[in-house]
């Protein structure tokens, strides 16, 4: 049976929670708020000045035929790529679970890209 942790102060448990909340605030909530703020403002080319634009930015972008075409192709591309990669991943996972000769070699080759990529990045970092 595990011993229950007893905090000496009634606020000491919040000190353990504070770093996580701070990380969430800085890396999640701050960018979300900044994105919404930027979406409703018009900034000059150098980013020094900005003025409130309201929904004009959205009206401009959604009335542009080039944007709508790009948006349509992005949705189609995302759907097709997700379908293809999901199917390939499922097929490889099913094959990895079958009892076949050389199963361990197959599993090793299947996981190899996850092991090689960090090593390649490490070697490439030496050149920069």
C-alpha positions as YAML, in Angstrom:
chain: A
units: angstrom
residues:
- id: 1
  name: UNK
  ca: [0.00, 0.00, 0.00]
- id: 2
  name: UNK
  ca: [1.32, 3.41, -0.95]
- id: 3
  name: UNK
  ca: [1.74, 6.11, 1.61]
- id: 4
  name: UNK
  ca: [-0.38, 9.22, 1.04]
- id: 5
  name: UNK
  ca: [1.61, 12.41, 0.60]
- id: 6
  name: UNK
  ca: [0.97, 15.02, 3.24]
- id: 7
  name: UNK
  ca: [1.98, 18.59, 2.46]
- id: 8
  name: UNK
  ca: [3.28, 20.69, 5.33]
- id: 9
  name: UNK
  ca: [1.59, 23.85, 4.12]
- id: 10
  name: UNK
  ca: [-1.82, 24.11, 2.56]
- id: 11
  name: UNK
  ca: [-0.31, 26.08, -0.35]
- id: 12
  name: UNK
  ca: [2.74, 23.91, -1.02]
- id: 13
  name: UNK
  ca: [0.83, 21.71, -3.47]
- id: 14
  name: UNK
  ca: [0.26, 24.76, -5.66]
- id: 15
  name: UNK
  ca: [4.01, 25.28, -5.97]
- id: 16
  name: UNK
  ca: [4.18, 21.99, -7.86]
- id: 17
  name: UNK
  ca: [1.38, 23.11, -10.14]
- id: 18
  name: UNK
  ca: [2.75, 26.60, -10.80]
- id: 19
  name: UNK
  ca: [5.55, 25.67, -13.28]
- id: 20
  name: UNK
  ca: [3.14, 23.69, -15.45]
- id: 21
  name: UNK
  ca: [0.62, 26.50, -15.46]
- id: 22
  name: UNK
  ca: [3.35, 28.97, -16.33]
- id: 23
  name: UNK
  ca: [4.49, 26.82, -19.25]
- id: 24
  name: UNK
  ca: [0.89, 26.54, -20.49]
- id: 25
  name: UNK
  ca: [0.44, 30.28, -20.20]
- id: 26
  name: UNK
  ca: [3.63, 31.13, -22.08]
- id: 27
  name: UNK
  ca: [3.61, 28.48, -24.80]
- id: 28
  name: UNK
  ca: [-0.12, 27.90, -25.37]
- id: 29
  name: UNK
  ca: [-2.37, 30.70, -24.19]
- id: 30
  name: UNK
  ca: [-0.09, 33.64, -25.04]
- id: 31
  name: UNK
  ca: [0.28, 32.62, -28.74]
- id: 32
  name: UNK
  ca: [-3.46, 31.96, -29.02]
- id: 33
  name: UNK
  ca: [-4.28, 35.41, -27.67]
- id: 34
  name: UNK
  ca: [-1.60, 37.01, -29.87]
- id: 35
  name: UNK
  ca: [-2.99, 35.27, -32.95]
- id: 36
  name: UNK
  ca: [-6.50, 36.54, -32.31]
- id: 37
  name: UNK
  ca: [-5.14, 40.04, -31.72]
- id: 38
  name: UNK
  ca: [-3.15, 39.94, -34.96]
- id: 39
  name: UNK
  ca: [-6.10, 38.60, -36.95]
- id: 40
  name: UNK
  ca: [-8.14, 41.71, -36.22]
- id: 41
  name: UNK
  ca: [-5.39, 44.28, -36.84]
- id: 42
  name: UNK
  ca: [-3.73, 45.64, -39.97]
- id: 43
  name: UNK
  ca: [0.04, 45.97, -39.55]
- id: 44
  name: UNK
  ca: [2.44, 47.96, -41.68]
- id: 45
  name: UNK
  ca: [5.16, 46.19, -43.66]
- id: 46
  name: UNK
  ca: [7.81, 46.56, -40.96]
- id: 47
  name: UNK
  ca: [5.57, 45.65, -38.00]
- id: 48
  name: UNK
  ca: [6.02, 48.95, -36.17]
- id: 49
  name: UNK
  ca: [2.48, 50.24, -36.37]
- id: 50
  name: UNK
  ca: [-0.90, 48.60, -36.44]
- id: 51
  name: UNK
  ca: [-4.51, 49.68, -36.58]
- id: 52
  name: UNK
  ca: [-7.72, 47.86, -35.80]
- id: 53
  name: UNK
  ca: [-9.23, 46.32, -38.94]
- id: 54
  name: UNK
  ca: [-12.07, 44.27, -37.50]
- id: 55
  name: UNK
  ca: [-13.43, 41.67, -39.89]
- id: 56
  name: UNK
  ca: [-12.00, 43.42, -42.96]
- id: 57
  name: UNK
  ca: [-9.05, 41.02, -42.99]
- id: 58
  name: UNK
  ca: [-11.40, 38.04, -43.11]
- id: 59
  name: UNK
  ca: [-13.65, 39.60, -45.75]
- id: 60
  name: UNK
  ca: [-10.59, 40.30, -47.90]
- id: 61
  name: UNK
  ca: [-9.11, 36.82, -47.64]
- id: 62
  name: UNK
  ca: [-12.39, 34.94, -48.17]
- id: 63
  name: UNK
  ca: [-13.28, 37.02, -51.22]
- id: 64
  name: UNK
  ca: [-9.95, 36.26, -52.93]
- id: 65
  name: UNK
  ca: [-10.42, 33.47, -55.50]
- id: 66
  name: UNK
  ca: [-6.75, 32.46, -55.29]
- id: 67
  name: UNK
  ca: [-7.06, 31.88, -51.56]
- id: 68
  name: UNK
  ca: [-10.24, 29.85, -51.96]
- id: 69
  name: UNK
  ca: [-8.59, 27.67, -54.60]
- id: 70
  name: UNK
  ca: [-5.53, 27.14, -52.40]
- id: 71
  name: UNK
  ca: [-7.77, 26.37, -49.42]
- id: 72
  name: UNK
  ca: [-9.75, 23.80, -51.44]
- id: 73
  name: UNK
  ca: [-6.58, 22.05, -52.62]
- id: 74
  name: UNK
  ca: [-5.15, 22.09, -49.10]
- id: 75
  name: UNK
  ca: [-8.24, 20.35, -47.74]
- id: 76
  name: UNK
  ca: [-8.19, 17.75, -50.52]
- id: 77
  name: UNK
  ca: [-4.43, 17.19, -50.12]
- id: 78
  name: UNK
  ca: [-4.73, 16.81, -46.35]
- id: 79
  name: UNK
  ca: [-7.56, 14.30, -46.67]
- id: 80
  name: UNK
  ca: [-5.82, 12.22, -49.35]
- id: 81
  name: UNK
  ca: [-2.44, 12.18, -47.59]
- id: 82
  name: UNK
  ca: [-4.05, 11.27, -44.27]
- id: 83
  name: UNK
  ca: [-5.97, 8.45, -45.92]
- id: 84
  name: UNK
  ca: [-2.89, 7.10, -47.73]
- id: 85
  name: UNK
  ca: [-0.47, 7.32, -44.80]
- id: 86
  name: UNK
  ca: [-3.05, 5.93, -42.39]
- id: 87
  name: UNK
  ca: [-3.68, 2.98, -44.70]
- id: 88
  name: UNK
  ca: [0.03, 2.29, -45.13]
- id: 89
  name: UNK
  ca: [0.60, 2.55, -41.38]
- id: 90
  name: UNK
  ca: [-2.27, 0.19, -40.66]
- id: 91
  name: UNK
  ca: [-1.01, -2.29, -43.25]
- id: 92
  name: UNK
  ca: [2.52, -2.22, -41.79]
- id: 93
  name: UNK
  ca: [1.18, -2.60, -38.24]
- id: 94
  name: UNK
  ca: [-0.91, -5.61, -39.22]
- id: 95
  name: UNK
  ca: [2.10, -7.15, -40.96]
- id: 96
  name: UNK
  ca: [4.27, -6.51, -37.89]
- id: 97
  name: UNK
  ca: [1.78, -8.39, -35.72]
- id: 98
  name: UNK
  ca: [1.63, -11.49, -37.90]
- id: 99
  name: UNK
  ca: [3.74, -14.47, -36.95]
- id: 100
  name: UNK
  ca: [6.18, -14.70, -39.84]
- id: 101
  name: UNK
  ca: [9.79, -15.74, -40.32]
- id: 102
  name: UNK
  ca: [12.08, -12.75, -39.70]
- id: 103
  name: UNK
  ca: [9.47, -10.85, -37.69]
- id: 104
  name: UNK
  ca: [12.10, -9.21, -35.47]
- id: 105
  name: UNK
  ca: [14.10, -8.00, -38.47]
- id: 106
  name: UNK
  ca: [10.92, -6.54, -39.96]
- id: 107
  name: UNK
  ca: [10.07, -4.74, -36.71]
- id: 108
  name: UNK
  ca: [13.62, -3.39, -36.52]
- id: 109
  name: UNK
  ca: [13.44, -2.03, -40.06]
- id: 110
  name: UNK
  ca: [10.01, -0.58, -39.31]
- id: 111
  name: UNK
  ca: [11.27, 1.38, -36.29]
- id: 112
  name: UNK
  ca: [14.60, 2.34, -37.88]
- id: 113
  name: UNK
  ca: [13.54, 5.78, -39.21]
- id: 114
  name: UNK
  ca: [12.69, 6.88, -35.68]
- id: 115
  name: UNK
  ca: [16.18, 5.94, -34.51]
- id: 116
  name: UNK
  ca: [18.11, 7.25, -37.52]
- id: 117
  name: UNK
  ca: [16.51, 10.71, -37.82]
- id: 118
  name: UNK
  ca: [17.90, 12.12, -34.52]
- id: 119
  name: UNK
  ca: [21.34, 10.72, -35.38]
- id: 120
  name: UNK
  ca: [21.28, 12.39, -38.79]
- id: 121
  name: UNK
  ca: [20.22, 15.69, -37.23]
- id: 122
  name: UNK
  ca: [23.08, 15.37, -34.74]
- id: 123
  name: UNK
  ca: [25.62, 14.79, -37.50]
- id: 124
  name: UNK
  ca: [24.20, 17.65, -39.57]
- id: 125
  name: UNK
  ca: [24.40, 19.96, -36.56]
- id: 126
  name: UNK
  ca: [28.18, 19.48, -36.51]
- id: 127
  name: UNK
  ca: [28.43, 21.22, -39.88]
- id: 128
  name: UNK
  ca: [26.59, 24.35, -38.81]
...
